[in-house]
Amino acid sequence: MTQQIDPQTIKAQQREQWGRAAAGWRKHDQRLREGTAPVTSRLLKLAGIAPGHRVLDIASGTGEPALPAAEIAGPEGFVLLTDQAEEMLAVAREKAQARRLSNVEFRLVDGEELGVEPDSFDAVLCRWGIMFMPEPGRCLRQAHRALKPGGRIALAVWGPPERNPFIALPMSILRKHYSGPPLPDPAAPGSVFSFADRAKLEATFAEAGFEQVRTEELELPMAEFDSGEAYWQYQMEFAGPLAALFSRLSPSAQEAASQEVILAAPLGDPQGKVSLNGVAILACATK
C-alpha cells in the first residue's frame, strides 16, 4: 500500500518525527558517534575540510559531521549547522558547548530553503539527511550556489534495503502489520531509501550543476546488541519515521510487531545477539 504525499506534508512529518527522536539521539550519542565514525571521517576527507575553511552542514541533526568539521576548521574557520528540528539543534548546541567550540553557528531552516550567501562556503556536508527531503534537487542547487568556485560537497545516504537490514527488517515487519491508509513507498522522495540507487544520486548531482561527481559505498555495523529487546528499544528511541509508523498500529498489532522484530533481529543467533549492518552510499562533487 503506497500513497503520494505533498512536499509540505512530508516536511511537517519529518520535523515532528525527528523532533521527537532528539531525546533518543541525546541518550545514545556515544553509540551513534562511535558507530558512524567511519562515515563521518570519510565525508570530512571527501569534502577536503581544512583549517580556515567555511563549512555548511545541511540537516545537521545533533551535530555530526559538523562538529568534527569545526574542530578541523579551527578558530580561523567557521561551520554553519542547519536543521529544521529545533530539538535536534538543541542537542548539537550542548555538544558544541561541551567541546568549547566557538566557531559554529546554528540556524533553524528547511534544507531546501537555506538562504545563505552565494559563493560563501569552501565545503558543504550532509549526512543521512537529503534522502528525507521531498525535493532534494532544490537542496543541491542551493548547496551549489552556496559554494565558492572549486568548493566541494560530500554527503551520505542509505543504500538498498536488502543491504541495510538494521532499517529494513523492522520497517518491513511494521508495514506488514499496518492496516491503515496507504503508506508512502520507502523508495519515494522523502523516504529513507529514496537515493538507494547510485545512478539516481549521481544524476541529481549533475542536474544541480555539480561536476566530477563520484560515489562509493561503505559498509559498517549499525546495530550491535545483546538481545532483540535491546535492539528494538533502541530503534524506537532512535528512528523517528519507524517510531511514527509504530504509533499508527493498533495496540494488538504493536504487540505482535514488537515480538516479531525481537525474534527476527538476532537472525537465528542461538545466543539472541543482534548484529545488523548498514551500507551507506557516499557522494562527492565539485562546483
N, C-alpha and C positions, 0 to 999 in steps of 0.2 A: 504494500500500500504506500503510494507516494503522492505528494502534492507539491504544487508550486507556491512559494510564499514571496510576497513583495519585499524588496530590499529593506525598507524601513521597519517592517515587522521583524525581519531577521536580526537587524541591528538591536532593536529593543530586546529581543530574546537573548542575544549574546550579552548585552550589558547586564541583564538580570542574572543570567546563569553564571557568568564569571564573577560578578559581584558577590554572589552567594558562595562561590568556591574560594574566595580570597582567604577566608579563615583557615581552610584546609591547606592552602598553599603556604600560609604562615606557619602552621603547625608542622608541615612536612618539608620545610625549606631546605634543611640539610640533606635529606634524602634526594630531593629534586635536584639540588645543585650538584651533588656528587654524581648522581646517576646520569645526568645530562651534560656533564662537563666535557666529554669528547665533542659533542656538537657545538657547545659554546666556544671551545678552543678553536675548532676548525673554522667557525664563522668569523672569528676575530682575525684569523690568518688570511682567509679568503678576501676579507674586506680590506686587508692591509692596514689595520689600525696601528698608528704610530704616535709617539709623543708629539703633542701640539695639535693633533687632529681635532676637528669639529665633527661630531658624530650624531646622527639622527637615528634613534631606535623607535621603530613602529610596533605598536601592540606590545609594549614593554612588560605588561603584567607586573610581576613582583621584582623586576629589575635585572633579568638575565636576557641577553648578554650585555645590557647597557652598563651595569656597574663594573664588571670586569673591564669593559672598554674604557670606562672613566679612569680606572687605575692605570691603564696603559697610556692613555692620552695625557695624564699628568696635569699639574697645575696650569700649564700653558694651553691645555686643550679644554674641550667642552663637550658634554653629552646632553642631548635633549631627550628625555624619556616621555613617550606619549602613550596614552591608552584611553579607552572610553569607559573603563570601570574605575571609579574613584577608589573603591575598596582595594583594588589591586595596587594602584599607585600609592596608597597609604602604606602598604607593606614595603614597597620599594623605598619610600622615604625613610622608613625606620631602618632599613638595611644600609642606606646611604649614610645616615647619621652614625650608625654603629661603626662604619668603615671610615668615618671622618672625611667623607668626600665633599668637597666644596665646589667642584667643577661640574655640577649637574643641575639640571632644571627639570621640573615636572609639569606636564601640560595635559589636561583632560580634554581629549579631542578624538574625533572619529578618524580612523586610519585612512579613510577615503577623502577626508576633508582636512588635511594637515595645516594648510595656510601658513607655511613657512616661507622665508625669503628665498628667492631663486638663487642658484649658484652660491649657496652659503655653507655647504657641508662637504667634507672630504670623503665621508663614508655614510652609508645607510645600512642598518641592520634590521632584521625582522625574524624572530624565531617562533615558529609554530603559531603565527597569527594570521597571515594573509589568506590561508585556506578558509578561514571563518568569515571572510568578507564577501558580501553578495556580489560586489562589482570590483574584483581585485585589480582589474586593469586601471581603474581610476587611482588606486593607491600607488601602483607602479609608475603611472605618469607623473604623479605628484612627487614621488621619490626621485624620478629622473630630473624633474625641474629643480628640486632642492639641491642636487649635487653640483659641485663645481665641475667644469670640463675635466675629463680624465678621472673623476671620482668613481668610487666602486660601491656596489651594493652586494650584500650577501644575505641570504635568507634560508630558512629551513621549513619544510612541510613534511607531512607523513606520506610514506609510500603506500602501496596497495594493501587492502585489508588483510589479505592472506599472509602478508609478511609482517603484520602488526597485530598479533593475537592479543597483546595486552589491552588493546582498544576493541578489536573486532569481536573477541569472544563474548564479553558481557553485552556488547551492543546487539549482537545477533540474538542472544537469548532474550533480552528485554523486548526487542522488536517482535519476537515470536509470541510473547505473552501479552503484547499490546492489542487492544481491541477497539480503540477509538477512531477518530477521523484519520484519513491517510497521512502518513508521515513523509517528510522530505527524503529524497534519495540521499544516502550517505556520501555519494559522489557529486551531488548537486552543488552549485555555487553556494558558499556559506556553510558548507558541511566539512567534516573532518577529513574526508578523503577526496576533496574536490580537486586537488593537484597531485593525486597519486600517479598520474601519467606524466612522465618526464617530458615527453614531446609537447604536451599541452602547456606545461610550465615554461618551457623554452620559448614557445610561440607567443605566450603572453608577455614575456620579457621583450621579445623583438618588437611586438606591436606597440609597446610603450616607448620605443626608441633606443633601447639599450643595445650595445654591441659586445662582441666577444662573450656571448652567453655560454656558460658551461654548467653542467650539472653532474653530481656524483651521489653515491649512496653511502650511508654509514649505518651499520647495524650496532645496536647496543642493548644491554639488558635493561628493561624498563620496569619489570615487576619481579622482585626477589623477596618472597615472604615465606614464613614458616608454616602458613596454613592458608586454605582458601578463605577462611573467615577474615583473616588479617588483610588479605588482598582485597576482598570485597568492601571492607570498611574503608580502606584507603581510597578505592575508586569512588565511593560515594562522597568522600570529602574532597577529592581532587578534581574529578572530571565533571565540570559544570553541565555540559549537554547530557551526559549519561544520567546524572542525578535528576535533571529536569525530566527526562523520559521516564525514569523510575517513578517520579511523583505522579505521573499520569496513569499509572497502572492501578487497578483495583486492589484493595488490601489482600485479597486471596492471590491475585496474580503477583503482587510484590513478594509475598512469602514464597510462592512457587519459583519465581525467577531467581530470588536470592539463593535459595537452596541449590538450584541448578547451577548457578555460577560458582558457588562454593565447591560443589562436587567436580565441576568441569575444569576449574582453574589449575589444579595440580597436574593435569594431562596424564593421569594414570600413575603418578608417583605414589608408591605404597606408603611413603612417609608423609604424604599430604603436602609436600613443599611445592611452592609456586615459583616457576622460573619462566617468565614470558618476555620475549624480545620485542624490540621495535626497530623499524627501518626508516630512517629519515632520508629525504632527498634534499640535498644542499645545492643551491644555485648561486652563481655569482656572475656579475656582468659589469661593464664599464660604460660610463656616459661618453 
